Amino acid sequence: MIQSVKRTFDILEYVAANGNLVRLNDIAQALGLQKTTVHNFLAGLKELGYVEQDELTPRYRITSKIQHLDFSAIPYHQLRTDLKPVMEKLTAESGETSFMAIQLGSYFRYEWKCEPNRSLRISLELGKEFEMKHTAIGKVFMAYSPHLSNTIYKEVNEIRMQQNEMQGIIDRGYAIDLEEYEKELNCIAVPYFYKDRIISVIGLSGPAHRFDKSKMEAMADFVKCRI
């Protein structure tokens, strides 16, 4: 095991197990480390935002940022149950295929879909991994994952253009794909949050000739009002 990794977590676990307001000297003594070593680790954790120093005493505590590393409490198993009524209403109102997708690193997967009762409709494959590039779903996930664009896009100009687009998505609350991923197919995607963290995307896909930008924007606002 890499020693620096072990020491980082030893320090965090000690702070968490001892009132979350502890002195550097106590950490050093309990873990058998030099005070300068503990200070350096705490300084690094403080710079990253995972630890802060008390305003009144020379004690350290773990910040709420650490919670962003914990996905164990996210109710993925409840997503379909919670979002099914919204998606059914969305499909009924729009006449298009609604979907729910989750992120898999730099890929995404459709977890559930609701199809309209009409002859011409979009077919989405469940359980398959898709690349995020040029998709409304991918744009949403990238907007809330600062490092993802650098993984998917390699050219500097591409990255800059994506960063501008990502900010626009955050500002308006949804992403649009106008025949970018597939010709004659339009798509909107809206982030779904759980405790201020994006855990899935809800959206609509439809043929471009009937699912135009104005209808897409109206349906995006419809989704945002219901989740």
C-alpha positions as CSV (number, residue, x, y, z in Angstrom):
1,M,0.0,0.0,0.0
2,I,1.2,3.5,-0.8
3,Q,2.2,5.1,2.5
4,S,0.9,8.6,1.7
5,V,-2.5,7.3,0.9
6,K,-2.7,5.3,4.1
7,R,-1.6,8.3,6.2
8,T,-4.2,10.6,4.5
9,F,-7.0,8.3,5.4
10,D,-5.6,7.5,8.9
11,I,-5.7,11.2,9.6
12,L,-9.2,11.7,8.2
13,E,-10.5,8.7,10.1
14,Y,-8.9,9.9,13.4
15,V,-10.4,13.4,13.0
16,A,-13.9,11.9,12.2
17,A,-13.7,9.4,15.1
18,N,-12.7,12.0,17.7
19,G,-15.3,14.7,17.7
20,N,-14.2,16.2,14.4
21,L,-12.4,19.0,16.2
22,V,-8.9,17.8,17.1
23,R,-5.4,19.2,17.6
24,L,-2.4,18.5,15.4
25,N,-0.4,17.2,18.4
26,D,-3.2,14.7,19.2
27,I,-3.2,13.3,15.7
28,A,0.6,13.0,15.6
29,Q,0.7,11.2,19.0
30,A,-2.2,8.9,18.2
31,L,-0.8,7.8,14.9
32,G,2.8,7.8,15.8
33,L,3.8,10.4,13.3
34,Q,6.0,13.5,13.4
35,K,4.1,16.8,13.9
36,T,5.7,18.2,10.7
37,T,4.4,15.2,8.7
38,V,0.8,15.6,10.1
39,H,1.0,19.4,9.4
40,N,1.9,18.8,5.8
41,F,-0.9,16.3,5.3
42,L,-3.4,18.6,7.0
43,A,-2.2,21.6,4.9
44,G,-2.8,19.6,1.7
45,L,-6.2,18.5,2.8
46,K,-7.0,22.1,3.8
47,E,-5.9,23.4,0.4
48,L,-8.2,20.8,-1.3
49,G,-11.1,21.8,0.9
50,Y,-11.6,18.6,2.8
51,V,-10.3,20.0,6.1
52,E,-10.5,23.4,7.7
53,Q,-9.1,24.9,10.9
54,D,-11.3,26.2,13.6
55,E,-11.6,30.0,13.8
56,L,-11.1,30.1,17.6
57,T,-8.7,27.3,18.3
58,P,-5.8,25.5,16.5
59,R,-8.0,22.5,15.9
60,Y,-8.9,20.8,12.6
61,R,-12.2,19.4,11.3
62,I,-13.4,17.7,8.2
63,T,-15.6,19.8,5.9
64,S,-18.8,18.9,4.2
65,K,-16.9,18.5,0.9
66,I,-16.1,14.9,2.0
67,Q,-19.7,14.0,1.5
68,H,-19.3,14.4,-2.3
69,L,-17.2,11.3,-2.2
70,D,-20.0,9.2,-0.7
71,F,-22.4,7.6,-3.1
72,S,-23.5,4.8,-0.8
73,A,-26.7,6.6,0.2
74,I,-27.9,7.5,-3.3
75,P,-31.2,5.6,-3.9
76,Y,-30.4,4.4,-7.5
77,H,-32.8,1.5,-7.0
78,Q,-35.7,4.1,-6.4
79,L,-35.0,6.2,-9.5
80,R,-37.3,4.3,-11.8
81,T,-40.1,4.3,-9.3
82,D,-39.6,8.0,-8.5
83,L,-39.3,9.2,-12.1
84,K,-41.7,6.9,-13.8
85,P,-44.8,9.2,-13.3
86,V,-42.8,12.2,-14.6
87,M,-41.6,10.3,-17.7
88,E,-45.1,9.0,-18.5
89,K,-46.5,12.5,-18.2
90,L,-43.7,13.8,-20.3
91,T,-44.4,11.3,-23.1
92,A,-48.1,11.9,-22.9
93,E,-47.7,15.7,-23.2
94,S,-45.0,15.6,-25.9
95,G,-45.9,12.5,-27.9
96,E,-42.2,11.6,-27.9
97,T,-39.9,9.0,-26.3
98,S,-38.8,10.0,-22.8
99,F,-35.9,8.4,-21.0
100,M,-33.8,8.2,-17.9
101,A,-30.0,7.8,-18.1
102,I,-27.2,7.4,-15.6
103,Q,-23.5,8.2,-15.9
104,L,-20.8,5.6,-16.2
105,G,-17.6,7.5,-16.1
106,S,-17.2,9.0,-19.6
107,Y,-20.1,6.9,-20.9
108,F,-23.8,6.8,-20.1
109,R,-26.6,4.2,-20.1
110,Y,-30.3,4.3,-20.7
111,E,-31.9,2.8,-17.6
112,W,-35.6,3.3,-18.5
113,K,-37.7,4.6,-21.3
114,C,-41.3,5.5,-22.0
115,E,-42.5,5.3,-25.6
116,P,-45.5,7.0,-27.2
117,N,-48.3,5.2,-28.9
118,R,-47.5,6.3,-32.4
119,S,-46.1,4.6,-35.5
120,L,-43.0,6.8,-35.9
121,R,-41.0,6.9,-32.7
122,I,-37.4,6.7,-31.5
123,S,-36.0,3.4,-30.4
124,L,-33.5,3.6,-27.5
125,E,-31.5,0.6,-26.5
126,L,-31.5,-0.1,-22.7
127,G,-28.4,-1.5,-20.9
128,K,-25.9,-0.4,-23.5
129,E,-23.1,2.0,-22.9
130,F,-23.0,5.1,-25.1
131,E,-20.3,7.7,-25.6
132,M,-21.2,11.2,-24.4
133,K,-19.8,13.2,-27.3
134,H,-22.4,15.2,-29.3
135,T,-25.3,14.0,-27.1
136,A,-27.6,16.2,-24.9
137,I,-27.2,13.6,-22.2
138,G,-23.4,13.8,-22.3
139,K,-23.5,17.6,-22.3
140,V,-25.4,17.6,-19.1
141,F,-23.1,15.2,-17.3
142,M,-20.1,17.1,-18.6
143,A,-21.5,20.4,-17.4
144,Y,-21.5,19.1,-13.8
145,S,-18.2,17.2,-14.1
146,P,-15.4,19.8,-14.7
147,H,-12.8,17.2,-15.7
148,L,-14.9,15.2,-18.1
149,S,-14.6,17.6,-21.1
150,N,-10.8,17.3,-21.0
151,T,-11.2,13.5,-21.1
152,I,-13.6,13.5,-24.1
153,Y,-12.3,16.4,-26.1
154,K,-8.6,16.7,-27.0
155,E,-8.2,19.9,-28.9
156,V,-7.8,23.1,-26.9
157,N,-10.3,25.0,-29.1
158,E,-12.8,22.2,-28.7
159,I,-12.4,22.2,-24.9
160,R,-12.9,26.0,-24.8
161,M,-16.0,25.8,-26.9
162,Q,-17.4,23.0,-24.7
163,Q,-16.7,25.0,-21.5
164,N,-18.7,27.9,-22.9
165,E,-21.6,25.6,-23.8
166,M,-21.4,23.8,-20.4
167,Q,-21.9,27.1,-18.6
168,G,-24.9,27.8,-20.7
169,I,-26.4,24.4,-19.8
170,I,-25.9,25.1,-16.1
171,D,-27.5,28.6,-16.5
172,R,-30.7,27.4,-18.3
173,G,-30.9,24.0,-16.7
174,Y,-30.9,21.7,-19.7
175,A,-29.0,20.7,-22.9
176,I,-30.1,20.4,-26.5
177,D,-28.9,18.1,-29.3
178,L,-30.1,19.3,-32.7
179,E,-29.2,16.4,-35.0
180,E,-25.6,16.4,-33.6
181,Y,-25.5,12.7,-32.6
182,E,-27.8,11.4,-35.3
183,K,-29.3,13.0,-38.4
184,E,-33.0,13.8,-38.2
185,L,-33.0,13.1,-34.4
186,N,-33.4,15.9,-31.8
187,C,-33.0,15.4,-28.0
188,I,-33.2,17.4,-24.8
189,A,-31.8,16.4,-21.4
190,V,-32.4,17.8,-17.9
191,P,-30.3,17.0,-14.9
192,Y,-31.9,15.2,-11.9
193,F,-30.4,16.0,-8.5
194,Y,-30.3,14.2,-5.2
195,K,-28.9,16.3,-2.3
196,D,-27.4,18.8,-4.7
197,R,-25.6,16.1,-6.7
198,I,-26.5,15.1,-10.3
199,I,-27.4,11.4,-10.3
200,S,-29.2,11.0,-13.6
201,V,-30.7,12.7,-16.6
202,I,-34.3,12.9,-17.8
203,G,-34.9,13.7,-21.4
204,L,-36.9,13.4,-24.6
205,S,-35.9,12.3,-28.1
206,G,-37.9,12.7,-31.3
207,P,-37.8,13.1,-35.0
208,A,-36.4,16.6,-36.0
209,H,-39.3,17.4,-38.3
210,R,-41.8,17.4,-35.5
211,F,-39.7,17.8,-32.3
212,D,-38.3,21.2,-33.1
213,K,-36.3,23.6,-30.9
214,S,-39.3,25.6,-29.6
215,K,-41.1,22.4,-28.6
216,M,-37.9,21.0,-27.0
217,E,-37.5,24.1,-24.9
218,A,-41.1,24.1,-23.8
219,M,-40.7,20.4,-22.7
220,A,-37.5,21.1,-20.9
221,D,-39.3,23.7,-18.8
222,F,-42.1,21.2,-18.3
223,V,-39.6,18.7,-16.8
224,K,-37.8,21.2,-14.6
225,C,-41.2,22.1,-13.0
226,R,-41.8,18.5,-12.0
227,I,-38.5,17.3,-10.6
